[in-house]
């Protein structure tokens, strides 16, 4: 795929389906920013840094922000459940020693794809 094809595809999405599904892009990103700032602030207060579990919360909030505009997006509901499940798994991994975590990661760490097969 050439760069102009990618640009055209993105242009079609952000000016078409995505705009219709999630509302004004600036407003949507503003909602996402508000939630992410809360998560980051608390992460820094409680941990001193972001963890993979915090990122799972941030991704969940991204989906929540989109759903606020259009609650009829089934895939966003599925993604939220997936991020929650991953977040819970990451908390358990964070509680392990570095050696245990590395061993687990070599044997079956998630690839990050929380969507169902299409």
Secondary structure as GFF3:
##gff-version 3
##sequence-region A 1 118
A	DSSP	alpha_helix	3	15	.	.	.	ID=ss1
A	DSSP	alpha_helix	17	22	.	.	.	ID=ss2
A	DSSP	alpha_helix	25	46	.	.	.	ID=ss3
A	DSSP	alpha_helix	52	69	.	.	.	ID=ss4
A	DSSP	alpha_helix	74	94	.	.	.	ID=ss5
A	DSSP	alpha_helix	98	108	.	.	.	ID=ss6
###
